[in-house]
Every structure is written in structure tokens, then in C-alpha cells.
Amino acid sequence: MPRITQDPNLAESPDFDSVEFQAVYAPLATEANPVENIIGTLKAAWTRDNDAKKAAWEAQVEQDKAAEEATEQERQAAVEVEEAMKEKELQETEEANQREKEKRKPKVQNFTVNKVVDSVSDTCPSLYAIHKLCQGEYVKLYYFTPEACSEAERAEQTAAKDNITFTLVGDRLFMKLAAAYKAAKKVIRDEDLTFKQLMLTKNDMLRHMGQEEWPEQHVVALGVFFFKLESHRLRKQDGGDTVVLCYQLQVRREWTEALKGTSDEDVFDISIINDLWLNQMYTEHLNARHSQGVLQ
């Protein structure tokens, strides 16, 4: 149906009663269908046609209104989508900026208010010892003694600046002073330490193991191992400390190697003291001393 361009409600009916119209209808009039009837028929026909146009006009108005509402809804939806996209982009930009700010922030820990610095600074083993800890390797306890830590500090201070070495820790490559990654010149073996040195150095080693993110289960087990050795009854016997020191060396080295091994066999629990082996070692120690006495 063609679009209606004019409102039929504003249309005015022709003046069918005018002289001009009657002059047109007069030739058509008959006795049975006088001019009055013709005029009435024309008026009724015009009214019906105008009413039909009015109905079509109202339908067209409703259609236009519905189309306008649909267009407005689509426009509003498009605006909302655009605003949502802009808001998302803004949020993503802010999050990216925040992540970048976090990256640039100094990586420092919080401090405890009113806590005074310790009178004695923590010992710092050589990078050589720390590197072996990071690799899960056996480390001699001597490297955690005050003497070894002092030696490591002097080595780092006097190392040539151009003497650089590369080391891989995890998946990261670090440049370090080569001298700091060398073994100490004079290392006291674990079995030659005094028991007092053993008890002092094992605490520092356990602390650094925790700092290097050794599993807590492993650190605790090793701590229990040292505690049981410290309180073992064999220490009351003549030469007992020497035997306990040797036991510590052999068991800790074997445990460390087993942890890095590829065998499917379960690794033993180092916190469980093998008293049978310890007693055998003590017997061998006494026999060796007896043999030396006879030879002398």
C-alpha cells in the first residue's frame, strides 16, 4: 500500500449541495433517483472513503511509532555497547598501568615498627655455599661458621670487577663475581668440627635452606635430625661426639644425594636415627683407638 502523505483527519468534504455540483448531477437525476439521492450517495461514499483513509493513517502512525522506537532501542543498545567497550578498554588500560607500577615498585618487605636492629648481624655464607643449597647439593657445615662467612665477605670485597661468571639458578641466568663462587681455600671437614661448631652452624644452614625455599618438610626433618644427635645418649661416652659427627656427615650426604637421585626407591627419613649403625660406628671407633694404642 502506498504511503499516505496527508492526514485524512484534516480533509474537508466537498460541498455536494452547491449549485455547481447540482448542475453536474441534474442530467443524471430521474424520478426514481432524484438529485437529492445522488448527493446523499456521494456524501456517504466520500465519508466511507475518508474513514478508510483515517484507519490506514492511524495504522501508518502506529507503524512509524513502532519503527522509531525500534530504531531508538537499536541506537541506545549501540551506545551502551560502545560505552561498555570504552569502559572495558579503560579498565584494561588501568589494570595494565597498575601492573606496570607494581613491576616498578621496589621489592621490599614490611618492617616492624619500633624493632631495634640486632646487635650482631646475621652471618652470610659465600655465594658458593648458597648456590649449592639452591641446587639441593650437600654443603659442608664449615661454610656457615663465622670464620667462613667472614672469608666470603672479604673475597667479595677484593674480587676484581671484571672477573665475572655466569650461573643458572632455576630458569634464570645470573652474573656473579667468579671469586665468590669458588670453594673456600681452607675448609674444615664436618667430622673435624667441634660439636659446638656443629650446633651453631646447623642453625644458620637450616635458616638459609628456608630462605632458598627448600620444602618445609625437608627443613623440619633435618632440624629434628640435628636435635636428636645433640641429645643422643652416645655423646656421654668417651669419643661419642666424634662418632656422632661422622654419622652426621655420612647420613646427611647420603640423604642429599638420594634427594637428587633418579631412583624410584623411596628416600629415607633423615629425622629417624639409625641407632644400630651409630653403635656399629662407635664400636669401630673404639677398636681403631685400641689398635692405635697397641701399636704405640
Sequence and secondary structure as in RCSB ss.txt:
>XXXX:A:sequence
MPRITQDPNLAESPDFDSVEFQAVYAPLATEANPVENIIGTLKAAWTRDNDAKKAAWEAQVEQDKAAEEATEQER
QAAVEVEEAMKEKELQETEEANQREKEKRKPKVQNFTVNKVVDSVSDTCPSLYAIHKLCQGEYVKLYYFTPEACS
EAERAEQTAAKDNITFTLVGDRLFMKLAAAYKAAKKVIRDEDLTFKQLMLTKNDMLRHMGQEEWPEQHVVALGVF
FFKLESHRLRKQDGGDTVVLCYQLQVRREWTEALKGTSDEDVFDISIINDLWLNQMYTEHLNARHSQGVLQ
>XXXX:A:secstr
     S GGG     TTSHHHHHHHGGG  SSS HHHHHHHHHHHHHHHHHHHHHHHHHHHHHHHHHHHHHHHHH
HHHHHHHHHHHHHHHHHHHHHHHHHHHHHS       TT    SS      HHHHHHHHTT    GGGGSHHHHH
HHHHHHHHS TT EEEEEETTEEEEEEGGGGS  SS   GGGS HHHHHHHHHHHHHHHHHTT  HHHHHHHHHH
HHHHHT GGGGSTTHHHHHHHHHHHHHHHHHHHHH   SS    TTS  HHHHHHHHHHHHHHHHHHHHH 
